[in-house]
Amino acid sequence: MATTAAERPKHQPGFATVLAQVSAAHAVSHFHIMTLPALIPFLPDRFGLSFIEIGFAITVFSLVSLLVHIPLGLMTDRLGPRPMLIAGLLLGSASFASLSLFQSQAWLLLAMAAAGLANGVYHPAGYALLAAQIEAGKVGRAFSIFTFVGFFGTAITPPILYWTVVKAGLDVAFLTAGGIGAVVAAALLFGPGTNAAVERTPPETNALAGAISPRSVFNPAVGLLTILFLLLSLSSVGIHNFSVSALIAGYQLDIGTANWALTGFLFASAFGVLAGGLLADRFSRHGYVATGALLLTALLTAAMAATSYPAIVICIIMASAGFFFGVIAPSRDMLVRAAAPKNFEGRVFGVVSTGFNAGGVIGPILFGALLDRGQPHLVFALVTLLILIAVALAFVQEFLRRTN
């Protein structure tokens, strides 16, 4: 049942407050994920490193996030999502701000490891807070707004940091990345919100924890969803990190037009998430919604892989693919929520989110190899293949959910 206003504890924040706070933290997560990639042209001179060495620092970020997601999901269920979010925001902010003071390769790797640890907090803590406090009839829209704000954070990072470097220098850009996280941490710490005791798993639930076996958390449904997250992450890496280079090398686009195509994909994805939230609340068969959106995305990326087009057509195809790719996210998240035992949402979202970070580790190798071999069209072909496999998994996940 949905919790009524009268039933809510007086100190518990409302729907809009919780959603705004958690979504702001998610935007910071995506801003920090994009900070080093957005600044790559300026970093070799700053740190005296090659592009490969800069890329290794990004891999460290993803690898640490991959390793800590599950333990941080467990900590979220024990300590409560709000304190975990605050800790993650403060650690991530300190990591990026410190790069304005230290310029060695060792410190860059240490800072990226710390930022990767902080990044491991956002999905399990954010989703757990939403799942625990948002009314049942609003969960789909809440997840869509949460994801939309994260996507929006990704889209705005490159122009903000580029403008900051041009106007004020690289040090100020790193301080900006750190400062954004500190501001949101302050809002969570001092703004309206429940105390840790309310958000933590209640004692009577902890007493039942023995009844929730590892098998019930690491079940086939969660395993399939983890693979689904991996496939979607790999697809995202292909588009976000390598589509510009592929469009320049294989589609005769200049760098400005190629960046506009990617920007169109990113912003359309953000608005596709909002549309997906409405669908997630309207239709209960979330796996089928995700399947339909994935199929449409695959058709568009397959069209990109097949041949070249005029620049305006490429931009339209990219924006359309981005929209349908965004539609997937809320239904995907609702599938995870359905697979999670009650009050164990944090650890289940922690498990499936490892797929995101595994994609961040593996994806650059796969797609970089295609470009090194002079096969830019295969970037979109591989994205299409990954999405088609995801279609099958989403369909199977919905079938299993309906038969259990």
Buried (B, 14 or more C-beta within 10 A) or exposed (E): EEBEEEEBEEEBBEBEBBBBBBBBBBBBBBBBBBBBBBBEEBBEEBBEBEEEBBBBBBBBBBBBBBBBBBEBBBBBBBBBBBBBBBBBBBBBBBBBBBBBEEEEBEBBBBBBBBBBBBBBBBBBBBBBBBBBBBBEEBBBBBBBBBBBBBBBBBBBBBEBBBEBBEEEEBBBBBBBBBBBBBEBBEBBBEEEBBEEEBBBBEEEBEEEBEEBEEEBBBBEBBEBBBBBBBBBBBBBBBBBBBBBBBBBBBBEBEEEBBBBBBBBBBBBBBBBBBBBBBBBBEEBEBBBBBBBBBBBBBBBBBBBBEEBBEBEEBBBBBBBBBBBBBBBBBBBBBBBBBBBBEBBBBBBBBBBBBBBBBBBBBBBEBBBEBBEEEBBBBBBBBBBBBBBBBBEBBBBBBEBBEEE
